[in-house]
Amino acid sequence: MTMPPTLLARAGFRAPGTEDFQWPAIWTIHLDGFTLEINRTALLMILAAVAVLVLFLIAFRRPRVVPRGAQNLVEVGVDFVRRQIILEVIGRDGLRFLPYLTTLFFFIFFANVLEIVPGINFPATSRMALPAFLAILSWLLFNWVGIRSQGLGRYLRNTILPPGIPWPLYFLIAPIEFVSTLIVRPVTLSVRLLANMIAGHLILAVFFLGTVYLIERPATAVFAVPAFVMAVALVGFELIVALLQAYIFTILTAVYLAGALEPEH
Amino acid sequence: MAGSPDGKGPGGAEVAWSIIGLLLAGVIAWGGIGWLVDKWAGTNVFLPVGILVGAAGAFYLVIRRYGRG
């Protein structure tokens, strides 16, 4: 039997790794030509979507002018997106995106927060499918809006050749701006969300697994206390990260929309 | 009229990421072009040249966009 590679592994600690992000298929559906597997991640995505739906349905079932209860809470969220994200970044023109951006914000938050929900403890956004798809959606939206509002030719021209650059440099700058706007943006949008959620999951796993490992062995049991304290603190931290990453994804989408509606100054 | 897109929002951290993204875009764009030229021409000099040119162009864009106070 080969020696485990690390000191900790030789001491019997199983460090969290990529295998902790892979879940077995729960249902397998054989369609014509390809196989669909529903695993935990897929179910969690559906759960997050249903949770957003149910929350909004409950909140606005019987809306009051002076909101109470769920409506009050959700209105805080909607108002936040409306004021702090859309009006701040795009202006009144952007209010037609309020439904999409509000949904984006709530859905990403719920998918992220599954990490700290007891019993679930896995963020649906830590697998690339969801962040990539959301980034592609935002990319399609801001490009579509740009083309609709400026026309394809002018939109491309304004995107690839920002005003104010001396024309001999156009040849140098155009590929850079093209890649920066059309390729780097969706990649960084998705990877930023994904990496934050993966890192959060790994660090929570390290501290909780570490607490168990330490407490099982009498020699190290006393160190399980600070390990557990750290674990609890990190749960609080992950709540903040869940909210923050949802906010960053949404506000960057708004920034890109603003750039598409009005060409660079 | 909306304000400068990168002025608002999550503050300075976002500017840092935009700068990194722009530098990356420059290197990828012109490195990619250089790599394609190398493939078609059979040379091996245009890839590093492309990377350097892309980095230079991206630096220019970063300074232009975020440099002046």
HADDOCK unambig.tbl for C-alpha pairs under 7 A between the chains (distance, minus, plus):
assign (segid A and resid 89 and name CA) (segid B and resid 2 and name CA) 6.20 0.50 0.50
assign (segid A and resid 89 and name CA) (segid B and resid 3 and name CA) 6.67 0.50 0.50
assign (segid A and resid 89 and name CA) (segid B and resid 5 and name CA) 6.28 0.50 0.50
assign (segid A and resid 89 and name CA) (segid B and resid 8 and name CA) 6.76 0.50 0.50
assign (segid A and resid 90 and name CA) (segid B and resid 2 and name CA) 5.24 0.50 0.50
assign (segid A and resid 91 and name CA) (segid B and resid 1 and name CA) 6.55 0.50 0.50
assign (segid A and resid 91 and name CA) (segid B and resid 2 and name CA) 5.21 0.50 0.50
assign (segid A and resid 172 and name CA) (segid B and resid 57 and name CA) 6.44 0.50 0.50
assign (segid A and resid 173 and name CA) (segid B and resid 57 and name CA) 6.24 0.50 0.50
assign (segid A and resid 175 and name CA) (segid B and resid 29 and name CA) 5.66 0.50 0.50
assign (segid A and resid 175 and name CA) (segid B and resid 30 and name CA) 6.95 0.50 0.50
assign (segid A and resid 176 and name CA) (segid B and resid 25 and name CA) 5.61 0.50 0.50
assign (segid A and resid 176 and name CA) (segid B and resid 26 and name CA) 4.59 0.50 0.50
assign (segid A and resid 176 and name CA) (segid B and resid 29 and name CA) 5.49 0.50 0.50
assign (segid A and resid 176 and name CA) (segid B and resid 58 and name CA) 6.89 0.50 0.50
assign (segid A and resid 179 and name CA) (segid B and resid 25 and name CA) 5.38 0.50 0.50
assign (segid A and resid 179 and name CA) (segid B and resid 29 and name CA) 5.94 0.50 0.50
assign (segid A and resid 180 and name CA) (segid B and resid 21 and name CA) 6.79 0.50 0.50
assign (segid A and resid 180 and name CA) (segid B and resid 22 and name CA) 5.81 0.50 0.50
assign (segid A and resid 180 and name CA) (segid B and resid 25 and name CA) 4.82 0.50 0.50
assign (segid A and resid 184 and name CA) (segid B and resid 21 and name CA) 6.43 0.50 0.50
assign (segid A and resid 184 and name CA) (segid B and resid 25 and name CA) 6.36 0.50 0.50
assign (segid A and resid 251 and name CA) (segid B and resid 9 and name CA) 6.71 0.50 0.50
assign (segid A and resid 255 and name CA) (segid B and resid 5 and name CA) 5.53 0.50 0.50
assign (segid A and resid 258 and name CA) (segid B and resid 5 and name CA) 6.96 0.50 0.50
assign (segid A and resid 259 and name CA) (segid B and resid 5 and name CA) 6.95 0.50 0.50
